[in-house]
Amino acid sequence: MYGLIVKLTVAPGTGEKMAAILKHSAADMLGSFSYVVAEDAADENVLWVTEVWDSQGSHDALLSLPAVKNAVPQVKEIVANFERVAVTSPLRGVGLIQKKALWIQDPWHGPTKMSFRAASPPKLPARKCTSAPTTARI
């Protein structure tokens, strides 16, 4: 996973407008697990954006989306300073998909580890056995 924390300092009185732009340009992004826009508790002209993506490639592809390209002229008028505070590798989080590993038996190469991203296993309802137990005799 790829994470990013960004600090945006906006022109006075434009915080709500900037938050609305981020909301619309960031809607339904492929590969995004989390995209949080927050106001700074001490400075009304600062917004924080915390992002979690399946990969850096998915994040970089965001810049080619029409909604993002259309928002750039508006953003340039509002943003006084853009600061990439941190690039992270998220490990866990509520709602985030976790990376799992599965060992399979490859008939040509022996045990092979395969990684994949999977959510927690689904909760299946308990099943009741309706038939009588049987014993096999050989």
N, C-alpha and C positions, 0 to 999 in steps of 0.2 A: 504494500500500500504506500501511497505517497500523500504526505500532508504538508500544508502550507498555512502559515499565520502571517497576515498582512495588516499593517496599520495604515489607514487612510486619514489624512488630515484634509478637511474640506474647507471651503470658504465659509465665513460666518453666515449662519442661517440657512445653509444648504444641506444639512445632515439628513433630513427627512427625504429630500429629493434624491440624494445619492443612494440612500437605502432602497428607495422605490426602483431606481434604475438597476441596482444590483439584483433586486428580487426578480424583475422581469427578464433581465438578460441571462440570469442563472437558472431559470426554470427548466426542469426536466433534462438535465445534462447527463448524457450517457457516460457512465463510469464514475459518477459522483455518488459517494456514500453519504456525505455530509457537507453542507454549505451553510454556515451560520454567520449572519451579519448582526453585530451587536454595537450598541452605543457605549462609549467610554463613560464610566461612572463619574469621572472628575472633569472631563473636557467635552462640551457639547459639539465641538468641531472635529472630534475624532471618532472614527468607526473602525471596528476590528472585524476582519473576515477570517474565519477559521474553516479550512477546507480539508476533506479527506477524499481521496480518489483511489481507484483501483490501480492506477499507474501514472507515472509522470506523462506518458504519451497521451492519456485521456485528458489530463489537465491542459497540455499544450494544444490539443485539438480544439479545446474550448474557444481559443482565439480566432478560429476560422468560422465559427458559427455566425450566421447573419444577424441574430439578435445582439451578439457581442459587438460585431463590426458597426452596427447601427448606433450603439450606445457610446462608442468612443468619442465622437465630437462633443456630446453632452458632458461626458466625464472629464474631458480636458478642461472645460470651462469651470468645473466645480472643484476638482482635486488640486490642493495646494502642495501636498507632499504624499508620495507613495513610498512606503517602507516595507520591504520583505523582511519581517522580523526573524522567521525561522522556517526551515524546511525540515520536516520530520518524517519518520517511518512509523506510523501508528501501529500499535500492537493489539490493543483491545479497546472496546467502547460499546456502550449500549447501542444496539441497532447496527453495529458494523459487522460485516461478514468476516469470519475468521478463516485464515489459511489452514487447510488440513493436509495431511499426508496419508497416502494409502500405499501399502505394500502389496504388490501383485506378484504372482509367480509367472515369470516369463519363461516359456519352455526352452528358449535358445540361450538366454543369458542368466537364468536364475532369478532370485528375488530382485525386484526393481521398485524403487520408490517413485511414486507419482504424486505431485503436489497439485492441489486444486483449491479453489475458494468455495466454501460451502457455509451456509447458515447452520444454525443448530439443527439437529435432526428433528423432524416433525413429531409432534406428540400424537401417537396413534391410540385409538380407544382400545381398552382391554377387550380381548376376545374370550368368549366362553366356549369351551369344547362341548359340542352337543352330541357327539357320538361316544359310544362306550370304548374304553381303551382295549386295544388288541395286543396279543403277544404272538410273535412269529416263532414257528417251530421249524427247525430244519432237519 
